[in-house]
């Protein structure tokens, strides 16, 4: 009677001790090669679809889009990108905000701004307020301590009922004093945005911003 355990051992022993012929090695390599090619043939379409989907998603995220302003302060920043585009020799970075603090309706905009930003009088380089359209609008130059030195911000603000609306324009270029070039281009910026048609109550300026790469605010000057 044949011992089954011995038979299995004999089979295993033959597999490891009986030499394979060159023809058998070629056949085995050919079969393995066909299996690898079959796996690759099955994987390549999937990899291609993944790469295509990634490329399409990247292109979609970078496509130019048109943004509508959410409020008047944002609309003023967008208006600077309208032709002819504001193009100063220094970089100018705008931002816009609506501050809902429940200010008394009679609060002057510059006072409301100071309460929000908590800047001292020594930081104010110049300030003025004047009626434009349906609003009293204030513009201020502020000298603010930055991580690498002083920074100069031109701020435009006004009250909309109990809310403070603010446009900030950060001018690149550090120095002990506000430069003549910064003042000149600040004056040009104000001339572009502080016009009666931009300050009609309950009517936003009809501007759109065309942007790419997920940005939501224009930047002006070199490298913009």
ChimeraX attribute file (.defattr): number of C-alpha atoms within 10 A of each C-alpha:
attribute: neighborCount
match mode: 1-to-1
recipient: residues
	/A:1	3
	/A:2	6
	/A:3	7
	/A:4	9
	/A:5	8
	/A:6	10
	/A:7	11
	/A:8	11
	/A:9	11
	/A:10	11
	/A:11	11
	/A:12	11
	/A:13	11
	/A:14	11
	/A:15	11
	/A:16	9
	/A:17	9
	/A:18	8
	/A:19	9
	/A:20	11
	/A:21	9
	/A:22	9
	/A:23	9
	/A:24	11
	/A:25	11
	/A:26	12
	/A:27	12
	/A:28	12
	/A:29	12
	/A:30	12
	/A:31	12
	/A:32	12
	/A:33	12
	/A:34	12
	/A:35	12
	/A:36	12
	/A:37	12
	/A:38	11
	/A:39	11
	/A:40	12
	/A:41	11
	/A:42	11
	/A:43	11
	/A:44	11
	/A:45	11
	/A:46	11
	/A:47	12
	/A:48	11
	/A:49	11
	/A:50	12
	/A:51	12
	/A:52	12
	/A:53	12
	/A:54	12
	/A:55	12
	/A:56	12
	/A:57	11
	/A:58	12
	/A:59	12
	/A:60	12
	/A:61	13
	/A:62	14
	/A:63	12
	/A:64	15
	/A:65	16
	/A:66	12
	/A:67	15
	/A:68	17
	/A:69	21
	/A:70	11
	/A:71	15
	/A:72	24
	/A:73	24
	/A:74	24
	/A:75	22
	/A:76	26
	/A:77	25
	/A:78	25
	/A:79	22
	/A:80	22
	/A:81	19
	/A:82	13
	/A:83	7
	/A:84	8
	/A:85	11
	/A:86	17
	/A:87	17
	/A:88	18
	/A:89	12
	/A:90	16
	/A:91	18
	/A:92	25
	/A:93	18
	/A:94	22
	/A:95	18
	/A:96	21
	/A:97	16
	/A:98	19
	/A:99	17
	/A:100	12
	/A:101	11
	/A:102	10
	/A:103	17
	/A:104	12
	/A:105	13
	/A:106	9
	/A:107	16
	/A:108	18
	/A:109	25
	/A:110	22
	/A:111	11
	/A:112	21
	/A:113	23
	/A:114	12
	/A:115	11
	/A:116	12
	/A:117	8
	/A:118	10
	/A:119	14
	/A:120	11
	/A:121	9
	/A:122	8
	/A:123	13
	/A:124	14
	/A:125	15
	/A:126	11
	/A:127	14
	/A:128	11
	/A:129	16
	/A:130	10
	/A:131	13
	/A:132	17
	/A:133	15
	/A:134	14
	/A:135	16
	/A:136	16
	/A:137	22
	/A:138	23
	/A:139	22
	/A:140	19
	/A:141	22
	/A:142	23
	/A:143	20
	/A:144	15
	/A:145	11
	/A:146	10
	/A:147	7
	/A:148	7
	/A:149	11
	/A:150	17
	/A:151	20
	/A:152	24
	/A:153	25
	/A:154	25
	/A:155	23
	/A:156	27
	/A:157	26
	/A:158	27
	/A:159	25
	/A:160	20
	/A:161	13
	/A:162	15
	/A:163	19
	/A:164	25
	/A:165	23
	/A:166	25
	/A:167	23
	/A:168	21
	/A:169	22
	/A:170	18
	/A:171	23
	/A:172	15
	/A:173	16
	/A:174	14
	/A:175	10
	/A:176	9
	/A:177	11
	/A:178	19
	/A:179	12
	/A:180	9
	/A:181	13
	/A:182	20
	/A:183	14
	/A:184	11
	/A:185	18
	/A:186	20
	/A:187	12
	/A:188	13
	/A:189	18
	/A:190	16
	/A:191	10
	/A:192	14
	/A:193	18
	/A:194	18
	/A:195	12
	/A:196	12
	/A:197	15
	/A:198	21
	/A:199	22
	/A:200	15
	/A:201	12
	/A:202	9
	/A:203	11
	/A:204	19
	/A:205	20
	/A:206	12
	/A:207	19
	/A:208	16
	/A:209	21
	/A:210	18
	/A:211	16
	/A:212	14
	/A:213	13
	/A:214	11
	/A:215	13
	/A:216	18
	/A:217	18
	/A:218	18
	/A:219	21
	/A:220	19
	/A:221	16
	/A:222	11
	/A:223	7
	/A:224	10
